[in-house]
Amino acid sequence: MTYRILVAYASKYGATAEIARKIGQVLTEAGLKVNILPAEKVTDLSPFDAVVLGSAVYQGHWRQEAVTFLEDYKTLLAKIPVWVFSSGPTGSGDPVELSRGWHFPSEQQSMVNRIHARDVALFNGVLDTSKLNFAERNVVKEFSAPVGDFRDWHAIISWAVSIVASLRPEVGE
Ligand SMILES: Cc1cc2nc3c(=O)[nH]c(=O)nc-3n(C[C@H](O)[C@H](O)[C@H](O)COP(=O)(O)O)c2cc1C
């Protein structure tokens, strides 16, 4: 049987979508069958043996599409390996330090515990003010958030490689 993994993501301006695609690429290169989809486009989880779910963080919250995905599929997700990531803090360096210890939205913590996520990662994000609406620009200004692309591709690839290693016994290679 072919082992199939879903990489689902919730992204407003594309940074998280690109992280999801990079994770998908690493998994594909390792010989897994991978589907990469926006979380809201997923209608059936039954073809998948494992799931990676990621969301951008806005004002301390996951995007609603990712929250809805977790709610809709919680029963199935509890039965298969799941990895979770957030894309948020801008600036260089350890994303958890940049977020002053914030690691994951507290509203989703009990759900992630319940489905026994194998790992929960936080990655640095992107802030491109030319894409933001007026209200978002004000938020960014208020918090003096660093502007630019701070994604750490080495950290993202390493995390994806750790997923491959963790799945090896299940995939049977
Ligand atoms: C209005 C606004 C609020 C944000 N709030 C947070 C936040 O609370 N925590 C965080 O880590 N990042 C925050 N960010 C940064 C985004 O999460 C980051 O830009 C992310 O990479 C965007 O992903 P996307 O392009 O996939 O939407 C915020 C960005 C904007 C524009």
The ligand as an SDF file (V2000), in Angstrom:
LIG
                    3D

 31 33  0  0  0  0  0  0  0  0999 V2000
   -1.7170   42.1980   11.4060 C   0  0  0  0  0  0  0  0  0  0  0  0
   -0.6920   41.1600   11.6760 C   0  0  0  0  0  0  0  0  0  0  0  0
   -0.6650   40.5230   12.9040 C   0  0  0  0  0  0  0  0  0  0  0  0
    0.2810   39.5300   13.1730 C   0  0  0  0  0  0  0  0  0  0  0  0
    0.2930   38.9270   14.3940 N   0  0  0  0  0  0  0  0  0  0  0  0
    1.2390   38.0060   14.6870 C   0  0  0  0  0  0  0  0  0  0  0  0
    1.2900   37.3860   15.9560 C   0  0  0  0  0  0  0  0  0  0  0  0
    0.4740   37.6310   16.8370 O   0  0  0  0  0  0  0  0  0  0  0  0
    2.2700   36.4870   16.2000 N   0  0  0  0  0  0  0  0  0  0  0  0
    3.1930   36.1750   15.2630 C   0  0  0  0  0  0  0  0  0  0  0  0
    4.0780   35.3730   15.5340 O   0  0  0  0  0  0  0  0  0  0  0  0
    3.1610   36.7180   14.0160 N   0  0  0  0  0  0  0  0  0  0  0  0
    2.2030   37.6320   13.7130 C   0  0  0  0  0  0  0  0  0  0  0  0
    2.1610   38.1970   12.4770 N   0  0  0  0  0  0  0  0  0  0  0  0
    3.1340   37.8030   11.4670 C   0  0  0  0  0  0  0  0  0  0  0  0
    2.5460   36.7520   10.5100 C   0  0  0  0  0  0  0  0  0  0  0  0
    2.1810   35.5950   11.1810 O   0  0  0  0  0  0  0  0  0  0  0  0
    3.5820   36.4280    9.4500 C   0  0  0  0  0  0  0  0  0  0  0  0
    3.6620   37.5510    8.6430 O   0  0  0  0  0  0  0  0  0  0  0  0
    3.2680   35.1710    8.6530 C   0  0  0  0  0  0  0  0  0  0  0  0
    4.4420   34.6850    8.0520 O   0  0  0  0  0  0  0  0  0  0  0  0
    2.2080   35.4410    7.6070 C   0  0  0  0  0  0  0  0  0  0  0  0
    1.9100   34.2520    6.9190 O   0  0  0  0  0  0  0  0  0  0  0  0
    1.0580   34.2050    5.5880 P   0  0  0  0  0  0  0  0  0  0  0  0
    1.8070   35.0160    4.5390 O   0  0  0  0  0  0  0  0  0  0  0  0
    1.0000   32.7680    5.2540 O   0  0  0  0  0  0  0  0  0  0  0  0
   -0.2870   34.7900    5.8800 O   0  0  0  0  0  0  0  0  0  0  0  0
    1.2250   39.1830   12.1730 C   0  0  0  0  0  0  0  0  0  0  0  0
    1.1790   39.8170   10.9370 C   0  0  0  0  0  0  0  0  0  0  0  0
    0.2430   40.7900   10.6730 C   0  0  0  0  0  0  0  0  0  0  0  0
    0.2190   41.4530    9.3360 C   0  0  0  0  0  0  0  0  0  0  0  0
  1  2  1  0
  2  3  1  0
  2 30  2  0
  3  4  2  0
  4  5  1  0
  4 28  1  0
  5  6  2  0
  6  7  1  0
  6 13  1  0
  7  8  2  0
  7  9  1  0
  9 10  1  0
 10 11  2  0
 10 12  1  0
 12 13  2  0
 13 14  1  0
 14 15  1  0
 14 28  1  0
 15 16  1  0
 16 17  1  0
 16 18  1  0
 18 19  1  0
 18 20  1  0
 20 21  1  0
 20 22  1  0
 22 23  1  0
 23 24  1  0
 24 25  2  0
 24 26  1  0
 24 27  1  0
 28 29  2  0
 29 30  1  0
 30 31  1  0
M  END
$$$$
